[in-house]
Amino acid sequence: MNFDLKTLDLAAAASEKCDLLVVLLPEGFKPGKDALSALAALALKNGDLVPKAGKHLQLYQAPAIAARRVVLVGQGDGSARATRQAVQAVAGALKAPQTKRAVLCFAAEPAAGAVSAAVQAVADASYVYTATKTKVEARSLGRCVLGVPGATAVRTDFDTGVALVAGVEFAREWGNRPANHATPTLLANAAKTLAKLPGIQCKIHGPAEVARLGMGAFLAVARGSEEPLRFIELRYNGAGKDQAPVVLVGKGITFDTGGISIKPAAEMDEMKFDMGGAASVLGTFRALAELQPAINVVGLVPACENMPDGRAVKPGDVVTSMSGQTVEILNTDAEGRLVLCDALTYAARFKPAAVVDIATLTGACVIALGGVRSGLFANNDALASALQQAGETAQDPCWRMPLDDDYADGLKSNFADMGNVAGRAGGSITAAKFLQKFVGELAWAHLDIAGTAWKGGAAKGATGRPVGLLVHYLLEQSRTLAAAKPATPRRTARARAA
């Protein structure tokens, strides 16, 4: 959908012709003398509306207002979080078939991040999956105007929101597609489309190249499927060649049966979402193409299926990873860490400033944190703090989990350098300890998004998380790099002449 940013006060908003006018009214709202202000002031005075975030009052063909429908919405303290709650409360009106053009007007100067939050909430409310449906109402809302008292002051915030919508929806689209419409090859083709955007390059490695690289753990997982694996390598070059990149590694299991250690049938269809980490990396690159920050980023996605045919890896098998370390496969359903460990080893060749892997890795993380926060594991405090702050800013939060060395004891094996599981206790932590064995001294973080990458039940579908967290982290890193860069000495007229 299309978003526009426009300078509008309430008097001007009343003249906007649209199907739906949403007016955000914060606590302490000071009405003007226009018709819309008078209407809002009267509703607040009589108690028909309270400015608490999400409380709203719907009106139809109100006098002196051009919009057919008007919704007055409380915006609470006006923060980004309260703004998102306010817009989410009117999602039904935004998604209604008769809403083709909407205007969302701030009655007061928006707080930091509020415009971006509003853009994302509108897009989330109106999103419709259509890729594999023949009879479905497509997204009816085609254009939304964001009206603010001063457009220039919030342009950057608006642009960030629009870019995040592009990235999140790219991730959601591929996360939602059935596994037969999102095979490793099709996922690689989606990555190739990103290379048509400014600043992005894409390279796809097939089974032969992966074998030459010695990625024995990745190859072992892919063995049981007729679908050939793909190793996707994306690059965004926004800074100088001497600038070390941030490497993002996304788990790309396009369908996970569990392999020989097969999963129960109930809800196995949701294992199409097991490439949520991969989708978030692709979505992040989609947003980077819009924002063009001054930073270098590498994206790595090991993509394959985990299937149980006659060639599939078996419990008790020992495989050799790209790092040379051997792994005893105790449970073939712990396959995500196997594809990730080889990708993490490959990441070291870029001499990265930091490595962040993103994976729907463990059910244990869902038990620990539910669907609210992603699990964060890191061997570097500064990196962990930066990711946590980015998550709070993006309203895409994570929670740091422990990485004590004692948790790795259960990974010991009598027949290999390590086993790939360590029992039920602390399962998300022992999975992270497994991955840590392949990063060496690199600054590394692991995001377990098993609880946040998708929703089940009636609201079943991909969320696009943690694209918001990753993009805000990269934007902040680009600002930090720019601030640290020494200023170019100003040349005198004599020097220029010389």
Secondary structure, DSSP 8 states (H G I E B T S, - for coil): -EEEEEE--HHHHTT---SEEEEEE-TT----SSHHHHHHHHHHHTTS---STT-EEEEES-TT--SSEEEEEE-TT--HHHHHHHHHHTHHHHHSTT-SEEEEEESS---TTHHHHHHHHHHHHH----TT-SS-------EEEEEES-TGGGHHHHHHHHHHHHHHHHHHHHHHS-GGGS-HHHHHHHHHHHTTSTTEEEEEE-HHHHHHTT-HHHHHHHTT-SS--EEEEEEEE-S-TTS--EEEEE-EEEEE--TTS---STTGGGGGGGGHHHHHHHHHHHHHHHH--S-EEEEEEEEEEE--STTS--TT-EEE-TTS-EEE-S-TT--HHHHHHHHHHHHGGG--SEEEEEE---HHHHHHHTTTSEEEEES-HHHHHHHHHHHHHHT--EEE----GGGGGGG--SSSSEES---STTHHHHHHHHHHTTTTTS-EEEEE-TTTSEE-GGG-EE--TTHHHHHHHHHHHHHHHHHHS-------HHHHH-
